[in-house]
Amino acid sequence: MVHPLMRQSPSEDTASTPPDADKISAPIVEMLARLHVLVIGPGLGRDPLMQDTVARVIRAARERSIPLVLDADALQLVQKDPGLVKGYALAVLTPNVVEFSRLCKALGIDEGKAKEGAEGGRDEKETAKVEALARALEGVTVVQKGAKDFITNGEDTFIVDLEGGLKRSGGQGDTLTGSIATFLGWRKAYLDGLWDTGDNKLAEAELVRLAAFGGCAITRECSRRAFVKKGRSLQASDLTDEVHGAFMELFGEVDGPAGSTKL
């Protein structure tokens, strides 16, 4: 279902009354009660009115404790106003290398110094840098996409180095945001006791990072499988056809008895 609720800023020669971001965001906010998770960013654009509208939606989602996955142009909002997500443990940011650097700059983080202070090899130094950003955001989960994906809330870090495809295509990040959002939706079902998970319950604090890990794993496997079939002709849309196969390869059947899945 598509709800055409967002509006762009009117052109300068338009004589109509300027749109009100509060009014535009109101029907979107009304829908939040129906959502388990909210993804913002892919295809959003940087129109000032749209960005203002989305900022209001983010604040409303946060007030309702709805998990957020922010990517692409939504990250520009965080650069301008880190307070939108700062301290919100249910927010997940998925920056690429360039977007990550912009976020660091906005929060006054010197990437070089963050890496210099870490002992160990390249992974340890990269971990220190990503953890510095997550700490500056006071517990937001950061997923830095790259040759390896680094997932951290500033305290605990996962490094995802599963094999992916050999070609990057613009738009692959949409598979990641959608996959993370799906796992975050299942997080709520897990917390609500929808499934029989046996006696070994996962700590609630772990679930956001585990959802991010699941999304990274699915995306990498989709990319790998799509590249095997398409090679250099691969487009981001080719990953969609691989989602089911990737899920079954990594996680197996989820409707069986507790403990029967692969991961």
C-alpha positions in Angstrom: 0.0 0.0 0.0 1.4 3.4 -1.0 0.4 6.5 1.0 1.3 9.6 -1.0 1.6 11.9 2.0 5.0 13.5 1.7 5.3 16.9 -0.1 8.1 18.8 -1.6 8.7 22.5 -1.2 6.7 24.6 -3.7 8.6 26.4 -6.4 9.4 30.1 -5.9 6.8 31.3 -8.4 4.0 29.4 -6.7 1.5 31.8 -5.1 -0.1 29.3 -2.8 0.3 29.3 1.0 3.6 27.6 2.0 2.9 24.0 3.2 3.1 23.3 6.9 5.4 20.4 7.9 3.3 19.8 11.1 0.1 19.3 9.0 1.9 17.1 6.5 3.5 14.9 9.2 0.2 14.5 11.1 -1.4 11.7 9.1 2.0 9.9 9.0 2.3 10.1 12.7 -1.2 8.7 13.1 -0.1 5.5 11.2 2.8 4.9 13.6 0.6 2.9 16.0 0.3 0.3 13.2 4.0 -0.1 12.7 6.6 -2.4 14.4 9.5 -0.6 12.8 10.1 2.4 10.6 12.7 2.8 7.8 13.6 6.3 6.6 16.0 7.5 4.0 16.0 5.4 0.8 14.6 7.6 -2.0 13.8 10.5 0.4 15.8 13.3 -1.2 17.0 16.5 0.5 14.1 18.8 -0.1 13.9 21.1 2.9 10.1 20.5 3.5 10.5 16.7 3.2 13.5 16.8 5.7 11.5 18.9 8.1 8.5 16.6 7.8 10.7 13.5 8.4 12.3 15.1 11.5 8.9 15.4 13.1 8.1 11.8 12.2 11.3 10.6 13.8 10.6 12.5 17.0 7.1 11.0 17.1 8.4 7.4 16.4 10.9 7.9 19.2 8.2 9.0 21.7 6.4 5.7 20.8 9.5 3.5 21.2 9.3 2.4 17.5 12.6 1.1 16.2 14.1 3.2 13.4 16.5 2.3 10.6 18.0 5.4 9.0 19.9 5.4 5.8 20.8 7.6 2.8 19.3 11.0 3.0 17.9 10.5 6.5 21.5 10.5 7.7 21.8 14.1 6.6 19.1 14.9 9.1 21.3 13.3 11.8 24.3 15.3 10.7 22.3 18.5 11.1 20.6 17.5 14.3 22.2 14.6 16.1 19.7 15.1 18.9 17.0 13.5 16.8 18.5 10.1 17.6 21.1 10.7 20.4 20.5 8.3 23.3 17.8 6.3 21.4 18.9 2.7 21.7 16.3 1.6 19.1 17.8 3.6 16.3 20.0 2.0 13.7 22.2 4.1 11.3 23.6 2.4 8.2 26.2 4.8 6.7 28.6 3.9 4.0 32.2 5.2 4.3 31.5 8.7 3.0 28.3 9.1 5.1 30.2 7.8 8.1 32.9 10.4 7.8 30.3 13.2 7.5 28.6 11.9 10.7 31.9 11.9 12.5 32.6 15.4 11.4 29.2 16.6 12.5 29.8 15.1 16.0 33.4 16.4 16.3 35.1 13.0 16.0 38.6 12.8 14.6 38.6 9.5 12.8 42.4 9.4 12.7 42.8 9.9 16.5 40.1 7.3 17.2 42.1 4.8 15.2 45.5 5.8 16.6 44.3 5.1 20.1 43.5 1.5 19.3 45.8 -1.5 19.7 45.9 -4.3 17.2 45.4 -4.5 13.5 43.1 -3.0 10.9 39.8 -4.5 12.3 40.6 -3.2 15.8 41.3 0.3 14.6 38.2 0.4 12.5 36.2 -0.9 15.4 37.5 1.9 17.6 36.4 4.4 15.1 32.9 3.1 14.7 32.6 2.7 18.5 33.6 6.3 18.9 30.7 7.4 16.7 28.2 5.2 18.5 29.3 6.5 21.9 29.0 10.1 20.7 25.4 9.2 19.7 25.0 7.7 23.2 24.1 4.1 22.4 22.6 4.3 18.9 23.6 1.2 16.8 25.9 2.1 13.9 26.3 -0.2 11.0 29.2 0.9 8.9 28.9 -0.7 5.5 32.1 -1.7 3.7 34.4 -4.6 2.7 33.5 -5.8 6.2 30.4 -4.5 8.1 31.0 -3.1 11.6 28.0 -3.1 14.0 28.3 -1.5 17.3 26.4 0.4 20.1 29.6 1.8 21.4 30.2 -1.0 23.8 29.9 -4.3 22.0 30.8 -4.8 18.3 30.1 -7.4 15.6 32.3 -7.6 12.5 30.5 -9.2 9.6 32.9 -10.6 7.1 30.7 -13.2 5.3 31.4 -13.5 1.6 29.5 -11.0 -0.6 29.4 -10.3 -4.3 32.3 -8.7 -6.2 30.3 -5.8 -7.6 28.7 -3.0 -5.7 25.6 -1.4 -7.3 23.8 1.7 -6.1 20.7 0.7 -4.2 22.1 -2.4 -2.6 21.8 -0.6 0.7 18.0 -0.7 0.4 18.2 -4.5 0.8 20.2 -4.0 4.0 17.8 -1.4 5.5 14.8 -3.6 4.6 16.4 -6.7 6.0 17.4 -5.1 9.2 13.9 -3.7 9.5 12.4 -7.1 9.0 14.5 -8.6 11.8 13.6 -5.6 14.1 9.9 -6.4 13.4 10.6 -10.0 14.4 12.3 -8.6 17.5 8.9 -7.4 18.7 7.3 -10.7 18.0 10.1 -12.4 20.0 9.6 -10.1 22.9 5.8 -10.6 22.8 6.4 -14.4 23.1 4.9 -15.1 19.7 7.2 -18.1 19.2 8.4 -20.9 21.4 12.0 -20.1 21.8 12.8 -22.6 24.6 14.5 -21.7 27.9 17.5 -19.8 26.5 16.1 -16.3 26.1 18.1 -13.7 24.5 18.7 -10.5 26.4 16.5 -7.6 25.1 19.6 -5.4 24.9 21.2 -7.8 22.4 18.3 -7.9 19.9 18.9 -4.6 18.0 22.5 -5.6 17.2 21.5 -9.1 16.3 18.9 -7.7 13.9 21.6 -5.6 12.3 23.8 -8.7 12.0 21.0 -10.6 10.4 20.4 -7.8 7.9 24.1 -7.6 7.0 24.3 -11.4 6.6 21.3 -11.6 4.4 22.5 -8.7 2.2 25.9 -10.2 1.7 24.5 -13.6 0.8 22.1 -12.0 -1.6 24.9 -10.1 -3.2 27.1 -13.2 -3.5 24.3 -15.3 -5.1 23.3 -12.5 -7.5 26.8 -12.0 -8.6 27.3 -15.7 -9.3 24.3 -15.5 -11.7 24.7 -12.0 -13.2 28.4 -11.2 -12.9 29.2 -7.7 -14.0 25.6 -7.2 -15.2 24.4 -7.3 -11.6 22.0 -4.5 -10.6 20.7 -3.7 -7.1 17.3 -5.1 -8.0 18.8 -8.5 -8.6 19.4 -8.9 -4.9 15.6 -9.0 -4.3 15.3 -12.3 -6.1 17.8 -13.9 -3.8 16.3 -12.9 -0.4 14.5 -16.2 0.2 17.3 -18.4 -0.9 19.8 -16.4 1.2 17.6 -16.6 4.2 17.2 -20.4 3.9 20.9 -20.8 3.4 21.8 -18.8 6.5 19.0 -19.4 8.9 17.0 -22.4 7.7 13.4 -23.0 8.4 12.1 -20.8 11.3 8.8 -22.6 11.9 10.3 -25.7 13.4 11.0 -26.5 17.0 13.0 -24.2 19.2 16.7 -24.4 18.4 16.3 -25.9 15.0 17.5 -23.0 12.9 21.0 -22.8 11.6 22.2 -19.7 13.4 
